[in-house]
């Protein structure tokens, strides 16, 4: 049910943005990228898990596991990078409105999106190569519904500390850098918003920012707890719950968060649904 909700919600947002010319703006361009990444993230893990449940079979090939690790390590960080770029878009729109058209030009938006996707690709290559270059000898059972990197590393029979340390340091630097950038952007945004005299201006600014802030908070809090929790808190049940919270729930919830307070997007979605219903009749 969650997977179908994610497919439907993100599919509708992608179609609405692509078909409605009023939504061909930087904010919705990045939202389209986010929806594509949400579809990629949830489609990497859930379909295989559903197939295993239907066929009562938990097996996955080594190449299939490597593909899952690569795609998951590609889509998830790329989504975080796109959320960072979206924070910058909100900052420019509210704090530097006169320069918005110049800074967030079509070319600039494409370049920022391409940089986010390319960074995610490099990160995925690094993580996948590092994970599968380590010899595994502690059995072949991954205690998770997909090939999660921490669970694979538990099967290692060598000292992975130094090798993993470099990747962990890079991950923390990237993650912390993006987090600080998002926080500073919103500090500037709320500083400017609080100076707006009109209530209508407040409403418009918050309707732009609050959905993005909610998505960032959900993404960061669940992923940080899943990967940075102490080993003493680790258990199969808790690991499963945390994996679902950061890998399955956000792609299904994000479309709902973005469409709740966004009038333009709601209007576009209503028109799209009406058009689909008319075509069926």
WOQUIUR-V584614 format. One record per residue. N is the residue number from 1. RES is the residue in three letters. OMEGA is omega as a letter, one per 20 degrees, with the letter a starting at -180 (NA if undefined). Layout:
{{N/RES/OMEGA} {N/RES/OMEGA}}
This chain:
{{1/UNK/r} {2/UNK/a} {3/UNK/r} {4/UNK/r} {5/UNK/r} {6/UNK/r} {7/UNK/a} {8/UNK/a} {9/UNK/a} {10/UNK/r} {11/UNK/r} {12/UNK/r} {13/UNK/r} {14/UNK/a} {15/UNK/a} {16/UNK/a} {17/UNK/a} {18/UNK/a} {19/UNK/a} {20/UNK/a} {21/UNK/r} {22/UNK/a} {23/UNK/r} {24/UNK/r} {25/UNK/a} {26/UNK/a} {27/UNK/a} {28/UNK/r} {29/UNK/r} {30/UNK/r} {31/UNK/r} {32/UNK/r} {33/UNK/a} {34/UNK/r} {35/UNK/r} {36/UNK/r} {37/UNK/r} {38/UNK/r} {39/UNK/r} {40/UNK/a} {41/UNK/a} {42/UNK/r} {43/UNK/r} {44/UNK/a} {45/UNK/a} {46/UNK/a} {47/UNK/r} {48/UNK/r} {49/UNK/r} {50/UNK/r} {51/UNK/r} {52/UNK/r} {53/UNK/a} {54/UNK/a} {55/UNK/a} {56/UNK/a} {57/UNK/a} {58/UNK/a} {59/UNK/r} {60/UNK/a} {61/UNK/r} {62/UNK/r} {63/UNK/r} {64/UNK/r} {65/UNK/r} {66/UNK/r} {67/UNK/r} {68/UNK/r} {69/UNK/a} {70/UNK/a} {71/UNK/r} {72/UNK/r} {73/UNK/r} {74/UNK/a} {75/UNK/a} {76/UNK/r} {77/UNK/r} {78/UNK/r} {79/UNK/r} {80/UNK/r} {81/UNK/r} {82/UNK/r} {83/UNK/r} {84/UNK/r} {85/UNK/r} {86/UNK/r} {87/UNK/r} {88/UNK/r} {89/UNK/r} {90/UNK/a} {91/UNK/a} {92/UNK/a} {93/UNK/a} {94/UNK/a} {95/UNK/r} {96/UNK/a} {97/UNK/a} {98/UNK/a} {99/UNK/a} {100/UNK/a} {101/UNK/a} {102/UNK/a} {103/UNK/a} {104/UNK/r} {105/UNK/a} {106/UNK/r} {107/UNK/r} {108/UNK/r} {109/UNK/r} {110/UNK/a} {111/UNK/r} {112/UNK/r} {113/UNK/r} {114/UNK/r} {115/UNK/r} {116/UNK/r} {117/UNK/r} {118/UNK/r} {119/UNK/r} {120/UNK/r} {121/UNK/r} {122/UNK/r} {123/UNK/a} {124/UNK/r} {125/UNK/a} {126/UNK/a} {127/UNK/a} {128/UNK/r} {129/UNK/a} {130/UNK/a} {131/UNK/a} {132/UNK/r} {133/UNK/r} {134/UNK/r} {135/UNK/a} {136/UNK/a} {137/UNK/a} {138/UNK/a} {139/UNK/a} {140/UNK/a} {141/UNK/r} {142/UNK/a} {143/UNK/a} {144/UNK/a} {145/UNK/r} {146/UNK/a} {147/UNK/r} {148/UNK/a} {149/UNK/r} {150/UNK/r} {151/UNK/r} {152/UNK/a} {153/UNK/r} {154/UNK/a} {155/UNK/a} {156/UNK/r} {157/UNK/r} {158/UNK/r} {159/UNK/a} {160/UNK/a} {161/UNK/a} {162/UNK/a} {163/UNK/r} {164/UNK/a} {165/UNK/a} {166/UNK/r} {167/UNK/r} {168/UNK/r} {169/UNK/r} {170/UNK/a} {171/UNK/a} {172/UNK/r} {173/UNK/r} {174/UNK/a} {175/UNK/a} {176/UNK/r} {177/UNK/r} {178/UNK/a} {179/UNK/r} {180/UNK/r} {181/UNK/r} {182/UNK/a} {183/UNK/r} {184/UNK/r} {185/UNK/a} {186/UNK/r} {187/UNK/r} {188/UNK/a} {189/UNK/a} {190/UNK/r} {191/UNK/r} {192/UNK/a} {193/UNK/a} {194/UNK/r} {195/UNK/a} {196/UNK/a} {197/UNK/a} {198/UNK/r} {199/UNK/r} {200/UNK/r} {201/UNK/r} {202/UNK/a} {203/UNK/a} {204/UNK/a} {205/UNK/a} {206/UNK/r} {207/UNK/r} {208/UNK/a} {209/UNK/a} {210/UNK/r} {211/UNK/r} {212/UNK/a} {213/UNK/r} {214/UNK/r} {215/UNK/r} {216/UNK/a} {217/UNK/r} {218/UNK/a} {219/UNK/a} {220/UNK/a} {221/UNK/a} {222/UNK/a} {223/UNK/r} {224/UNK/a} {225/UNK/a} {226/UNK/a} {227/UNK/a} {228/UNK/r} {229/UNK/a} {230/UNK/a} {231/UNK/a} {232/UNK/r} {233/UNK/a} {234/UNK/r} {235/UNK/a} {236/UNK/a} {237/UNK/r} {238/UNK/r} {239/UNK/r} {240/UNK/a} {241/UNK/a} {242/UNK/r} {243/UNK/r} {244/UNK/a} {245/UNK/a} {246/UNK/a} {247/UNK/a} {248/UNK/a} {249/UNK/a} {250/UNK/r} {251/UNK/r} {252/UNK/a} {253/UNK/a} {254/UNK/r} {255/UNK/r} {256/UNK/a} {257/UNK/a} {258/UNK/a} {259/UNK/a} {260/UNK/a} {261/UNK/a} {262/UNK/a} {263/UNK/a} {264/UNK/a} {265/UNK/r} {266/UNK/r} {267/UNK/r} {268/UNK/r} {269/UNK/r} {270/UNK/r} {271/UNK/a} {272/UNK/r} {273/UNK/r} {274/UNK/r} {275/UNK/r} {276/UNK/r} {277/UNK/r} {278/UNK/r} {279/UNK/r} {280/UNK/r} {281/UNK/NA}}
